[in-house]
Amino acid sequence: MLEFIEIIKAFIFGVVEGITEWLPVSSTGHLILLDEFLKLNVAPSLGGEFASEYMSMFEVVIQLGAILAVMVLFFRKLNPFATSKSTVEKKSTWVLWLKVLVASIPAALVGIVGDKLLEEATGKDIDGWIYNWVTVAIALIVYGALFIIVERWQRSNQASTDAVEGISFSQALLIGGFQTLSIVPGTSRSGSTILGARAIGVSRSAAAEFSFFMGIPAMVGASLIKGYGFFDYVSESGVNVPALAWIVLAVASFVSFVVSMFVIRFLMDFVKKHSFAPFGVYRIILGAAVIAYFLIIN
């Protein structure tokens, strides 16, 4: 019975990840809230330290399912070896990948180098300082307001870049700078990159698409780091990870993949006719709800 309940929880976590990873509403913020109501309990006999280490890894690694959906849906556009592509198209694909990598540099520097320096100086990494409900609530509200402001500002301006291929290297680096802000929980990786792209004149569809592509190195890198950290903890502590823990991780990842396939298609269709402002309103409402909830229970 315990196993079945945990698998149901994993299914719900996968659905929430698959929906919120691509919409600019903060998957981390939603997973933190979900964990308040629906805590995974895959190894009750191993204690709180294992549960903390496992959830830290789980919430990041299930993103691999979500990112796989991007690779499937945009396989031809992202594949520089496609035989159906001309030489010019293949070159254009390599250039697109190079722009994605350039855009990934700022977040990699802050997330890896900056995180280590902060931990050495203070004894706590970035998550240790800002991974809490207060930060999440503030980030949800602030970025919600910024989405509304930017969309109103750009409403009267013609987008200077209509297609993802038209994004320049300098624009890619600027968008990458905005991605570093997603280190703050509640900000949203897709939200910060889309907001940055819109602020510099990139169309909604191109902003969303480039944000999807930027997620590939970001999520793969974060998953490798968190996965390594978890296995390092397991090795040092000597705990035996129960089979249920791996099953729950696999179920959540698969569900996030399936749900992401639908959500990505929905978002690409949505932004053709609508602005991102409704997501801004949703973020503000959710942020207010987070504050109300935690003030009441405390």
C-alpha positions as CSV (number, residue, x, y, z in Angstrom):
1,M,0.0,0.0,0.0
2,L,2.9,2.4,0.9
3,E,4.5,1.8,-2.5
4,F,1.2,2.5,-4.4
5,I,0.6,5.8,-2.5
6,E,4.2,7.0,-3.2
7,I,3.8,6.2,-6.9
8,I,0.6,8.2,-7.0
9,K,2.5,11.1,-5.4
10,A,5.3,10.7,-8.0
11,F,2.6,10.9,-10.7
12,I,1.3,14.2,-9.2
13,F,4.9,15.6,-8.9
14,G,5.5,14.7,-12.5
15,V,2.3,16.5,-13.7
16,V,3.2,19.7,-11.8
17,E,6.8,19.6,-13.1
18,G,5.6,19.1,-16.7
19,I,3.2,22.0,-16.5
20,T,5.2,24.5,-14.6
21,E,8.7,23.9,-16.1
22,W,7.7,25.6,-19.4
23,L,5.1,28.1,-18.3
24,P,6.8,31.2,-16.8
25,V,5.3,30.5,-13.3
26,S,8.2,28.8,-11.5
27,S,8.4,25.1,-11.3
28,T,10.5,25.3,-8.1
29,G,8.0,27.5,-6.4
30,H,5.2,25.0,-7.2
31,L,7.3,22.0,-6.1
32,I,8.1,23.7,-2.8
33,L,4.4,24.2,-2.2
34,L,3.5,20.7,-3.3
35,D,6.1,19.3,-0.9
36,E,4.3,21.1,1.9
37,F,1.1,19.2,1.2
38,L,2.4,16.0,-0.4
39,K,5.7,14.9,1.1
40,L,7.4,11.9,-0.5
41,N,8.1,9.1,1.9
42,V,10.1,6.6,-0.1
43,A,12.4,5.5,2.8
44,P,10.9,6.3,6.3
45,S,13.4,4.1,8.1
46,L,16.4,6.1,6.8
47,G,15.5,9.4,8.5
48,G,15.3,13.1,7.7
49,E,18.8,13.5,6.3
50,F,18.2,11.0,3.5
51,A,14.8,12.5,2.8
52,S,16.3,16.0,2.4
53,E,19.1,14.7,0.2
54,Y,16.7,12.7,-1.9
55,M,14.2,15.5,-2.5
56,S,17.0,17.9,-3.4
57,M,18.1,15.5,-6.1
58,F,14.5,14.5,-7.1
59,E,13.2,18.0,-7.7
60,V,16.0,18.6,-10.2
61,V,16.5,15.3,-11.9
62,I,12.8,14.9,-12.9
63,Q,13.5,17.9,-15.1
64,L,15.3,15.5,-17.5
65,G,11.9,14.1,-18.4
66,A,10.7,17.6,-19.2
67,I,13.7,18.5,-21.3
68,L,13.4,15.3,-23.3
69,A,10.1,16.6,-24.6
70,V,11.9,19.6,-26.1
71,M,14.4,17.4,-27.8
72,V,11.6,15.2,-29.2
73,L,9.4,18.1,-30.4
74,F,12.2,20.2,-31.9
75,F,14.4,17.2,-33.0
76,R,14.7,18.3,-36.6
77,K,15.4,22.0,-35.8
78,L,18.0,21.0,-33.2
79,N,19.6,18.2,-35.2
80,P,22.6,19.4,-37.2
81,F,23.0,16.0,-38.8
82,A,19.6,15.7,-40.4
83,T,19.9,14.3,-43.9
84,S,16.9,16.3,-45.0
85,K,18.7,19.6,-44.2
86,S,20.8,21.5,-46.7
87,T,24.4,22.5,-46.0
88,V,23.2,26.0,-45.2
89,E,20.5,24.7,-42.8
90,K,23.0,22.5,-41.0
91,K,25.4,25.4,-40.5
92,S,22.4,27.5,-39.2
93,T,21.7,24.7,-36.7
94,W,25.3,24.7,-35.4
95,V,25.1,28.5,-35.1
96,L,21.9,28.1,-33.1
97,W,23.5,25.6,-30.7
98,L,26.5,28.0,-30.3
99,K,24.1,30.8,-29.3
100,V,22.5,28.5,-26.8
101,L,25.9,27.7,-25.3
102,V,26.8,31.4,-25.2
103,A,23.5,32.1,-23.4
104,S,24.3,29.3,-20.9
105,I,27.7,30.8,-19.8
106,P,26.4,33.4,-17.2
107,A,24.2,31.0,-15.3
108,A,27.0,28.3,-15.3
109,L,29.5,30.8,-13.9
110,V,27.1,32.0,-11.2
111,G,25.6,28.7,-10.4
112,I,28.8,26.7,-10.2
113,V,31.7,29.1,-9.5
114,G,29.6,31.6,-7.5
115,D,27.9,28.8,-5.5
116,K,31.2,27.3,-4.5
117,L,32.8,30.7,-3.5
118,L,29.7,31.6,-1.4
119,E,29.8,28.2,0.4
120,E,33.5,28.5,1.1
121,A,33.0,32.1,2.4
122,T,29.9,31.6,4.5
123,G,29.4,27.9,5.0
124,K,26.2,27.9,3.1
125,D,25.5,27.7,-0.7
126,I,23.0,29.8,-2.6
127,D,20.1,27.4,-1.8
128,G,21.1,27.5,1.9
129,W,20.6,31.3,1.9
130,I,17.5,31.9,-0.3
131,Y,15.7,28.5,-0.6
132,N,12.6,29.4,1.5
133,W,9.0,30.4,1.1
134,V,9.6,34.1,1.7
135,T,12.0,34.3,-1.3
136,V,9.6,32.3,-3.4
137,A,6.6,34.5,-2.7
138,I,8.5,37.7,-3.3
139,A,10.0,36.4,-6.6
140,L,6.6,35.3,-7.8
141,I,5.0,38.7,-7.1
142,V,7.9,40.8,-8.4
143,Y,8.3,38.9,-11.6
144,G,4.6,38.7,-12.1
145,A,4.4,42.5,-12.0
146,L,7.4,42.7,-14.4
147,F,5.7,40.4,-16.9
148,I,2.7,42.7,-17.0
149,I,4.8,45.9,-17.3
150,V,7.1,44.5,-20.1
151,E,4.1,43.1,-22.1
152,R,2.4,46.5,-21.9
153,W,5.6,48.3,-22.9
154,Q,6.2,46.0,-25.8
155,R,2.6,46.1,-27.0
156,S,3.1,49.3,-28.9
157,N,6.5,48.2,-30.2
158,Q,7.3,45.9,-33.1
159,A,9.5,43.0,-32.2
160,S,13.0,43.5,-33.6
161,T,13.6,39.7,-33.7
162,D,10.8,37.5,-35.0
163,A,12.5,34.1,-35.3
164,V,14.8,32.2,-33.0
165,E,17.4,32.0,-35.7
166,G,17.5,35.8,-35.8
167,I,18.6,36.1,-32.2
168,S,22.2,37.5,-32.2
169,F,25.1,36.4,-30.1
170,S,24.9,39.6,-28.1
171,Q,21.2,39.1,-27.5
172,A,21.8,35.5,-26.5
173,L,24.4,36.6,-23.9
174,L,21.9,39.2,-22.5
175,I,19.2,36.6,-22.3
176,G,21.7,34.3,-20.6
177,G,22.3,37.1,-18.0
178,F,18.6,37.0,-17.2
179,Q,18.8,33.3,-16.8
180,T,21.1,33.8,-13.8
181,L,18.2,35.3,-12.0
182,S,16.5,32.0,-12.0
183,I,18.9,30.8,-9.3
184,V,16.5,32.6,-7.0
185,P,13.6,30.1,-6.2
186,G,10.3,31.4,-7.4
187,T,11.8,33.4,-10.3
188,S,11.4,30.6,-12.9
189,R,14.1,29.7,-15.5
190,S,11.7,30.0,-18.4
191,G,10.2,33.1,-16.8
192,S,13.4,35.0,-16.5
193,T,14.7,34.1,-19.9
194,I,11.4,34.9,-21.6
195,L,11.1,38.1,-19.7
196,G,14.7,39.1,-20.7
197,A,14.1,38.2,-24.4
198,R,10.9,40.2,-24.5
199,A,12.6,43.2,-22.8
200,I,15.2,43.4,-25.6
201,G,12.6,43.1,-28.4
202,V,12.4,39.4,-29.2
203,S,8.9,38.2,-30.3
204,R,6.9,36.0,-27.9
205,S,7.2,32.8,-30.0
206,A,11.0,33.3,-30.5
207,A,11.5,34.1,-26.8
208,A,9.6,30.9,-25.7
209,E,11.4,28.7,-28.2
210,F,14.9,30.0,-27.3
211,S,14.0,29.6,-23.6
212,F,13.2,25.9,-24.4
213,F,16.5,25.4,-26.1
214,M,18.4,27.1,-23.2
215,G,16.8,24.6,-20.9
216,I,18.7,21.7,-22.4
217,P,22.2,22.5,-21.1
218,A,20.8,24.1,-18.0
219,M,18.8,21.2,-16.9
220,V,21.2,18.5,-18.0
221,G,24.0,20.3,-16.1
222,A,21.9,20.8,-13.0
223,S,20.8,17.2,-13.0
224,L,24.4,15.9,-13.3
225,I,25.5,18.1,-10.4
226,K,22.6,17.1,-8.2
227,G,22.9,13.5,-9.2
228,Y,26.6,13.4,-8.4
229,G,25.9,15.1,-5.0
230,F,23.3,12.5,-4.1
231,F,25.5,9.6,-5.0
232,D,28.4,11.2,-3.1
233,Y,26.1,11.4,-0.1
234,V,25.0,7.8,-0.5
235,S,28.7,6.6,-0.8
236,E,29.8,8.5,2.3
237,S,26.8,7.7,4.4
238,G,26.7,4.0,3.4
239,V,22.9,4.0,3.1
240,N,21.1,1.5,0.8
241,V,18.7,3.4,-1.4
242,P,15.5,1.4,-1.6
243,A,14.1,0.4,-5.0
244,L,11.0,2.5,-4.3
245,A,13.1,5.6,-4.4
246,W,14.3,4.9,-7.9
247,I,10.8,3.8,-9.1
248,V,9.3,7.1,-7.8
249,L,12.0,9.1,-9.6
250,A,11.4,7.2,-12.9
251,V,7.6,7.6,-12.7
252,A,7.8,11.3,-12.0
253,S,10.4,11.8,-14.8
254,F,8.3,9.9,-17.3
255,V,5.1,11.7,-16.4
256,S,6.9,15.1,-16.6
257,F,8.0,14.1,-20.2
258,V,4.5,13.2,-21.3
259,V,2.8,16.3,-19.8
260,S,5.6,18.6,-21.2
261,M,4.8,17.4,-24.7
262,F,1.3,18.9,-24.4
263,V,2.3,22.0,-22.4
264,I,5.0,23.1,-24.9
265,R,2.6,22.7,-27.8
266,F,0.0,24.7,-25.8
267,L,2.4,27.5,-25.0
268,M,3.6,27.9,-28.6
269,D,0.0,28.1,-29.8
270,F,-1.0,30.4,-26.9
271,V,1.7,33.1,-27.5
272,K,0.7,33.4,-31.2
273,K,-2.5,35.1,-30.1
274,H,-1.9,36.2,-26.5
275,S,0.6,38.0,-24.3
276,F,2.4,36.6,-21.2
277,A,0.5,39.1,-19.0
278,P,-2.0,36.4,-17.7
279,F,1.0,34.4,-16.3
280,G,2.0,37.6,-14.5
281,V,-1.4,37.9,-12.9
282,Y,-1.3,34.2,-11.9
283,R,2.2,34.7,-10.4
284,I,1.0,37.6,-8.2
285,I,-2.1,35.6,-7.0
286,L,0.1,32.6,-6.2
287,G,2.7,34.7,-4.4
288,A,0.0,36.3,-2.3
289,A,-1.5,32.8,-1.6
290,V,2.0,31.5,-0.5
291,I,2.4,34.4,2.0
292,A,-1.1,33.9,3.4
293,Y,-0.6,30.2,3.7
294,F,2.7,30.3,5.6
295,L,1.6,33.2,7.8
296,I,-1.5,31.2,8.8
297,I,0.3,27.9,9.5
298,N,3.1,29.7,11.4
